[in-house]
């Protein structure tokens, strides 16, 4: 089974993207984890290492998909 990680920072754009995107992901093919970088600040480095530059972003099997634009990771680090 493939792994997906949805990174976000809790902003309205991120929350909306989470609801829309996750509604369409096939749970029989993907094991999906939601990571709120505002509350899980220790995972920001992990997101950066995965190639995430802004949130919301979805990482599936090492491929990064940036969705809309809520905040840069640099802004998330400051927050």
N, C-alpha and C positions, 0 to 999 in steps of 0.2 A: 504494500500500500504506500502511496506517495504521501509526503508530508508537506503541509502548507502552514505558514506562519503569517498571520495578519498583524502588522505593527501599526499602532495608532497612538495618538496623544490625547484623545478624549475630546477634541474640538468637535463642533457640530458637523463639519465636513467629514471628519473621521468616523463619527458615530453613524452618520447616514450611509457612508460607503460600506461600513461593516455590515449593516443590516441588509443592504442591497446585494453586495457581493456574496456574502455567506448564504443567502437564500438560494443562490444558484449553483453553489459548489456541491458536487456529488459526494455525499458522505461515505458511499460504498467504495470510492476511489481515493479519497483524501482524508488523512487524519489532520484536522485543522486545529491550530492553537491560536488564541487571541492574546496579544501582548500589548498592554497599555503602558507605553513608555513613560507616561507621567507618574504612574505609581510603581512601575518596575524599572526604575532608573538604572539599575544594575545590568539591564539588558540592552542599553543603548549601544555599547561597544559591539555586542553580538549583531545588532541590526546593521551597524556600519560595516562590519566584516562581511556580512551577507551581500553588501552592495546597496543597501537602502540609503537614499539621499534625502528623501522627504517622506512624510506620512500624510495620508494613509498609504501603505504599501503592502503588497502580498508577495511572499516568497514561496514559490512552489519548486521543490527539488532543485534549489540553488538558483533558480531564475527569478529575477526581481521584476515585479509589475507595479509601477507607481500609478496610483489612482488619484485623479484630480490633484489638488495641491492644498494641503492644510497647513503644513509647517515644515521647514527644513529641519534636519537633525541638529544643526547648529542652534536653531531656536529652541528645540526641545531640550538640549543640554543646558541652556540658560535658564529655562523655566523651572 
